[in-house]
Amino acid sequence: MIHTWHYNFAIDFLLYLLNYSFDLKGKSAYLIEVLLKTIDKLGISKTIEVLEVSHNYNDSQARLIKTIVITTCKHFDIDEKTLLNGRKNSPNRTNAIGVCSVLLCQMCDITQRQVADILKKDATLVNRYIKKYQNLDVNWKADAIILEKMSSIKQESLKQIEIN
């Protein structure tokens, strides 16, 4: 149990670092600011619980997630940076996001919110992708090509995990 004075001391210390340290720039200062806001909103014990839960992927699951993302990028001829941070809505990127979302949910048994965090997308967007790409029709040529790629990505990812 963390006493109130520990909590207050921690907040004061983090505020001191945030305001007076010249070493903290950009992302570090932002991280501390977000952490402080989260502690104020949820409380310190709930914040710690959330942080612990967010890092509960086991090693094999983390490797599978990474393998799916990399294999999807390879099959759709885009790089990982474009998949995660790209701004252009090219057909390859859009299809890669949809296929990757579906495969992450199916193969890794994770929630749509976790998929959204992995792909750095909004959860509602991931939900739309999953609904669309789970209901592809094999009778449509474009859909059949995507389904074939999805199957190939799934097989290749599983093969990579077995090798490693």
N, C-alpha and C positions, 0 to 999 in steps of 0.2 A: 504494500500500500504506500502510495506516495503522499507525503504530507503536503499541506498547503504551502508551507514556506519553501519546500523544494520546488514546487511548481512555480511560485512567484520568483524564486531565485533564477530558475531556468529561463523564464520569460525575460527577466531583467538582463540576464547575461546575453541572451540571443539578441535583444534589442540593442544592447551595447555594441555587440559585434556588427549588427546591421547598420547602425548609425555612425560608428567611429572607426571601423576597420577599413583600411585602404586596400587590403588584400582581397576582400570579397568583392567580386565584380560579377555582373550579369547573372548567370544561372545560380550561383551559390547564394547570392542575396535573395534572389527570387524564391529559391527553395526554402530558405529560412522564413521568408515572409509568408509563404503558403503554409508551412508547418505551423507557424504561430496562429494563423487564421483558423486552421483545422483544429488545433488544440482549443482555441477559444470556442469554436462551434460545437465540437464533439466531446471535449474533455480529454485529459491526457491518457487515461486508461483505454478509452475507446480508440483514440488515435494510434496508440501502440498496438492494439488488437488489429486494426485495419492494416497497419504496416506489416505485421506478422503474417496475416492471411494473404496479403498481396505477394509474398515471397514464398508461397508454399508449393510452387511447382517442384516436383522432384526432378532429378537430373535427366532421367530418360524422357520425361515429358517435355522438358525444355529443349532437349536435342531434337525431338520429333517436331516441335513447333518451328524451330529454326530450319530444319530440313524441309518442311512443307513450304515455308516462305521462300527459301532459296530455289527449290525445285519449281515452284509456281512461276517465279521470276524468269527462270531459264526457259520454261515452256512458252511463256508469252513474250519472250525476247525484250524484257525490261530489266533494269537493275533494281536492287532492293531499295535504294534511295528514292527512286521514282515511285515504286509501289507505296512506300510509307509516307513520303513527303511531297510527292509530285502534285502539281497544280493543273496540268493539262488533262483533259478528259478524253484521252485517246481510247479507242476500242480495246487495245491490248491491256492497258492499265485498268480499265473498268472491268473487263472480264477476269483479269488476274485478281482483283480485289474480291469479286464475287466468288470465284472458284476457291480462293484461299480461305475465305470466310466459311464456306460450306465444309471444306475439308478439315479446318481447325475444329469446328464444332463436332463433326462426325468422328474424326480419328483421335482427337485429344480429349474428348468429353469435357469441354469447357463451355462456359456460358457465352452468350452473345456479347455481354459487357466485357468479358475478358478478351474476346476476339477483337472488340473495338479498341481496347487498350493496346493489344499487341500490334494491330495494324494502324494505330493512331488515327482512328476514325470515330465519328459520332455513333453511338449505339443504335440510334434509329436508322441511320444509313446502313449499318451492318445488317440490321433486321430486314430491310428492304432487299438488300443483295441476297441474303440467304433465302428469302421467300421466292425471289425470282429465279435463282440458280438451282433451287431444289425442284422446281417445276418446269424444267426445260423439256422440250418435246423432241424426241428422237426423229420424228418425221420431218422436222424443219432442218434444212441443211446446216444453217449457222449454229443451231442448238446442238445438232449431232456432233459437229466439230468440237464444240466446247465440252460436251459430255465425254468425248473421246480423250480430250486433253486432261480432263478431270480424272478419268480412270488411269491414264498413264502417269499422272502426277502422284496419285495415291499409291500405285504399284512401285514406282521409282522411290518414293519416300520410304516406304516400308522396307524395300531392298537396301537402301542406304543405312537405315537404322540397324538392320540385321548385320551388315558388314561391319559397322562401327560398334 
